[in-house]
Amino acid sequence: MKAIGIILTDGKNEQLGDLAMNRAVASMPIASSYRAIDFAMSNMANSGIQKVGVITQYNSRSLIDHLSSAKWWDLGRKHGGLFIFSPYLTQDNFFWYRGTADALYQNISFLRRSNEPYVVIAPGEQICKIDYKKILNYHVEQKADITLVCKSLKEEECKKMCSDYTVVQVDENQRIIHLEDKPLEPLSTIIFMDIYIIQRTLLIKLLEKVCHEEQFDLVNDLLIRYRKKLNIKAYFFQEYWKNIRNIKDYYDINMDFLNQKIRNVFLKKAPYILTKVKDEAPAKYNRYAKVKNSLIGDGCIINGDVDTSILFRRVYIGDQTQIQGVFILEGSYIGNNCIVQHAIIDEEVVVSDGKKIIGKPEDPIIVRKGTVI
């Protein structure tokens, strides 16, 4: 594929509270074995993109550790490969990234040194499976300057989600004629998924222009500003797609993987979602263990009952303990005779014998990393 990929990882996300205190949103654990960024990385690699740049900023240590070897996504190459960019200060630049356009502009040398004619830009916090080859073919056929990947929502979904997204209006030829960034009263039910395809030289030209004018946001200062001057087309994506915006979204995304149809699309249907492999022993189910409709990571030891839950690597569940509707992250210990329902247990948590943690599906309880109860 004649394109380079750029993955923008999210900045601060206060809606995720303690879960994002020490980790980037793109490194949030998903479905017992994955990180959120694995989906963006796999989409790039499976689409034939051989050069990918990941732009990081806040809490990037866990993300960089996860991306320490590019071979898992077939990006360990002599030509191309994986590039990780973090903000740095120079005599000419005293700022962290001031917006999405500024994040690209501060790493514009990556674009200039590349030879590929197109750029695919995607966020690192979205869970979807998408073929960029199809979108690039559409982009070329439509002779578009920029193609935005969009999703059409139902009215009920739009009321809940549109205030967090860019809403677009299109004409009969799928050309975007209007954009509203996070409107309170949207004029359309079509949202922009923050995925772009654009010609590399055009992107360089636009970044130089808007950033020299002290404008630093891709949506407000580039797309909205140039919507009439450029031929911006919409490509509609109607498969499974969710974004990690808040705790409820994160909980629901993980629980979605307990749906066999959704799980099969991501985990059992080629091309597959790839991740960094950890050499752990298989999960161990002791004599009285009962597991129903759950995903269990490697290295877990199960003695009690686990129902409709997701356990990441090396989680211990004690005797006669009941786990229901729970997502437990790596290395946590749940003692004997405990009841845990509708909660997100962060890494390295210890729950002593006989304790109860009971939340609600619409409002799961969060137990902070390293907590001892």
N, C-alpha and C positions, 0 to 999 in steps of 0.2 A: 504494500500500500504506500503510495507516494505522499506520505504525510508524517509529520512528527506529532507526538502527543504531549500535552501539558495537563497535569493534574493539579488543581488548586485545592489545597487543604484549608479547612475552615479556620477562622480566627477564634476569638473568645466566644464561648457559648454559655452564657449564664443560665439558660433554661435547663441545662443538664446538671446543674448544681455540682455536688461532690464527684459525680462520675467523670466530669471533664476537668477536675481540679488539677490532676497531674498527668493527663494524657490528652493528646489531640483527638478531636472528634473522629478523624479519619482512622484512628487506631482503636476505636471501640470494638470490643469482641462481638462477633456475630455467629450464631448457630454452632456453638461448641468448638469450632476449629478455625474460624476465620476472623479477619479484621475487616472493618468497613472498606478500607482502601483496596483490599483484594479484588473487589468487584470492579472498580475502576481500572486497576492494573490488568486484570484478566481480560476486560473488554478491549483494552488497547492491544494487548498481545494477541488475543484471538482474532482481531481484525487485521493482523499483519503489520501493525505499527512497530517498527524496530528501534525507534529512538523515542524515549519517554522522559520528560522532565517533571519532577515532583517539587512544587514550591511550598515550603513549610514556613511557619512562623511560631505560633504559640505552642508550648508544651510538646516540642518536636522530638524529644529524646526517645520515647517509646516508639514513635513512628519511624525514626531513622534506624533504630535497632531492628525493627521488623523488616525494613527494606535493605538490611546490611548486605544481602546477597541477591543479585539480580537473576540468578540462574533459575529460581523457582517459577519465574514468569517468562523464561526463555529470552531474557534481555542481557545475559552475560556475553556480550559480543565485543569483538575487536573494533568493528565499525557500528556506530550507534550505541545502543545499550541504555542503561538507566542513569539519570543524572538527578541529584538532589540539591536543591537550592534553598539556602537560608539567608535571611537578611544580614547584611554586614555593613559596617560603617567605614567610609573612606574620607579623604580630604574633600571630595566633591559631593559626598552624600552623608547626611547626618540623621537620616530617618529610617525607621522600620517601614514596612509596607503600609502605605496610607490608603490602600484600596486595591481592588482586583487589577485595575489597569496599571497602577504603580508597581504591583508585584511582578507583572510581566515586563514593565519598562525597566525595572532595576536588573532584570536578567535578559535584556534584549540582545546581548551578545550571543546567547544560546540560539536565538532566532536568526541572527545574522550569519553565524557560522554554519548553519544548516543549509542543505541544498534541496530538500524536499519542497515541492510547490505549495503544499497545504498544511494547515495546523488544525488539530482537533483539541479543543479545550473542554475539560470536564471537571466536575467537583469530585472530591475524594470521600464524600459522606453519603452518597446515594447508593441504594441497593437496587440494581437492575442488571439485566443481561441484554446487551445491545450490540449490533453489528455496525461498526462505523463504515465499512465498505459500502453498504447500501445507502447510507446517508451521503457519503462522498459522491457516489454515482448520481444521486438525486441533485446534489449541489452543482455538479458539472452539467447535467442535462438542463437544469433550470437557468444556467448561466448566472447564478447568484453571486453577489459579492460576499454575503454572509448567510449561512443557514443556521437557524435556531431550532433545536429539537424541542418540541412542544407536546403537551398532553391536554386532551380535552376532558374536562371533568363534568360530572353531574352537578346540578345546581346545589344539592345538599353538601357535596364535597367542596364545592367552590366557596360556600359561605364559611366553612371551617378553615380552608387552606389559603385562599387568595391573598389575605392580608400579610402572608409571609413570602409571597412570590411575586414575580413580574407577570402581569396579565397582558395578553396581546390580543389584537384584533387583526383579522386577515380578510383580504378580498377574495373574489372567486378564483383567482389564480394562485392562492396561498401566499401572496405577498403580504408582508406585515405592514399595516398602515398606521398602527397606533400601539404604543406600549405604555403601561402604567406600572410603576414600581411600588409594590405592596399597598394597593389601594384599599381604602375602607369600604368603598362601594364599587366593586368591579363592574366594568361595562361589558365583560365577556366571561366565558367559563373556560378559556384556554390559557394555560399557564406555561411559562418558559422554564424548562428543566435545567437551565444554566449550562447547557452543552452547546458549543459553537463549532462550526467549521468555517474557516476563512482562509483566503490565500495568504501565504506567509508574507510576501512583500507588501500587501495591503495592510496587514496587521502592523507591521513595523512602521509604515507611514502614518497610520492612525494613532498609534501609541506615541510616536514622537510629537505629533501635533497636539493631542489632548494633554499630555503630561507637561509639555512646555508651557501650556496655558494654565498649569496648576489644577488640572482636572484629573481625578484619579480613580474613577469608578467606571467599569466596563458598561454597565447598564445605563446609568443616568447620563454619563458624560460622553459615551460613544454611541450606543445603540439608539437611545432616545433622541439624541442630538442629530444623528445622521440618518434617521429612519426614512426621510423623504429623499435624501440625496443618493443613498445606496439602495441597491436591489436586495432587500433582506427577505428571505423566504422562510417559511415554516415547514418543518418535517414533523409529521405526527407519529408519536410512539404510543402504542396502546397496550403494551404488555405490562407485567408487574413492575412497579416503580414506587419506591418510598424513600424519603429523605429523613435523616436523623436530625430533627429540630429540637425535640424536648424529651423528657423522660418517658412520657406516654408513647411517643413514636418509637423510641428505642425498645421499649418493652413489647410493643405490638409487632415490630419487625421480627424480633427473635421468636415470638410465639407464632408468627406466620410460617416459620420453617417447620412447625409441627403439622402443617397442612401438607399432605402427601403430594398433591399436585404442584404446589409451589416448590416443595423440597426437590421433587424430581426434575423440575425445570433447571434448577441451579446446580444440583449435585449429581444427577444421573443422566443428564442429556448433554451430549457434546455440542459445542465446545465447553469445557468444564471451567469452573471457578478455581483458580490456583491460589496456593498460599505457601508461606514458609513452613517447611516440615520440621516438627519437633520429634525427636526420637524418644518417645515415651512407651512404657509397657502398655499392653491392652487394658481396657477397663476390667475390673474384677467384681463379679457378682457373687457374694457369699450366700450361704445356705438359705437364709430367710429373706433375701432381697426380692422385692417385687417392683418391676419397672413397667410403666404403661405410657405409651404415646410420648416418648421423651427422646432427647438427643443427649448422649453421654460421651464426653471427651475421653481421650486416652489418659491412662494413669489414674482414673477414678476408682474408688473402692466403695461399693454400695452394700449396706447391710439392711437398710430399712425400705420404706415404700417411697417410690418416686413416680409422680403422676403429672403428665402434661407440663414438663419442666425441661430446662436445658442446663446442663452442667458442662462447664469448660474443663480444662485439663487439671488433673491431680486434686479433685474434690473428694472429700471423705464424708460419707453419710453413715451415722451411727445406728445401733440397734433400735428397732421399734420407733424410728423417727419417720414422720410423715412430711413429705415434700410435695406441694401442689401449686402449680402455676408460678414456679419460681425460676429465676435465672441466676445461677451461681457462677461467679468468675473464678479464675485460676487460683489453686492453692488454698481454698477455704476449707474449714473443718466444721462440720455440724455434728454435735455430740449425740448421745443416746436420749431416747424418749422426748425428742423435740417435735414441735409442730411449726412448720414454716409455710405460709401461704401468701401468694401474690406479692412477691418481693424481688428486689434485685440486690443480691449479696455481692459486694465488690471483692477484689482480690485479698487473700490472706486474712480473711475474717475468721474468728473463732467464736462459735456459739456453744456455750457450756450445756451440760446435760439438763434436760427438763425445761428448757426455755421455749417460749412461744413468740413467734413473729407473724402477725396476721395483718395483711393489708387488703386492698380491694383491687379488682381487675382494672378499674378506671383510675385508680390512684395507688400504684404499688409503692411499698415501703422501700426506701433506699438505706442500705447499711454500708457505711463508709469503709474504704480500704483500711485494713489493719485493725479494725474494731474488735474488741473482745467483749462479748456479752455473757 
